[in-house]
Amino acid sequence: MGIPTVFVRLTGCPLRCQYCDTAYAFSGGSIKPFGEIIDQIKSYQTKYVTITGGEPLAQKNCIALMEQLCDQGFSVSLETSGALDISKVDQRVNKVVDLKTPGSQEEEKNLYENLQFIDQKDEIKFVICDRNDYEWAKGIMDKHQLAVRCEILFSPVADEIKAADLAGWILEDRLAVRFQVQLHKLLWDDGPGR
């Protein structure tokens, strides 16, 4: 967060999280060849690229696109729901896997087998709706020993939980996580298409 980054948003998602703020990415978009996508990314003159969605792994060419971006020297991250297999993702890609909490209403979609493909450069994210989600996330962290495997992110759902409340719980429990807010919303009141 805070580093100039190009976001490539791919269309489609098999999940319907109740707090989704990118439902506009469920459909639409346009098909573009890799060369055109890479040229557009290069025009921003930054080496950081995030592939996101919807659910980017729902697109059959997502993995090949990330490989080509890595080959071109970009620092690539993938933001994924964790509901689809990440085993084929290039090792050079930083994976940010969002484990769905009960408050998302998509908890049953978590593919816990993905955790075996997480390493120190990767991140697990929990989007927290309420205190129940917070306690659930702490339990999942303990059960899978996540804090020793990779960085853990806790992010409050805008308009459902006060960021200060979540930060307070983290501090009170001395939890080994990084607190994360959606910076674009703070800076630009970001909405669809911005």
C-alpha angles and dihedrals in degrees: 000000000000097000117113103258136173112228117209107197115201121202125246138044132193091206130077105199109189092232097046112148095185102058086133086073093062090090142359124047125121136267113246131178117248092248092058092047092049093047090052091049091050090054089069091059098221128119095216120093128174120197109207141149151134083310108329095198088063085075111083094218097048095099093048091049091053091049091052091048091051090048088053090056099256121144100236131197128183122212107202136168092230090235093108130058114275097182093105096050111120112260090233091065119093106228119212105191117193109209105206115237125213089259091061089064088225101083092122089064094066110121100207091184085076090071090076088065095054120102138175096285092054131083137218115210129200116194103208122211100173146339091289090058090048093053091044091052091050089053093050090048090054096042093053097031089234099161092066093045104050146338115296122213126200114194126181120229106244113246093010104070132018111248089221091057092053091045089050093052091049091051093044091053093039086228117188095233138111116242111226132187128185097263094190090061092052094047103039108010082244119212136165114317097013 
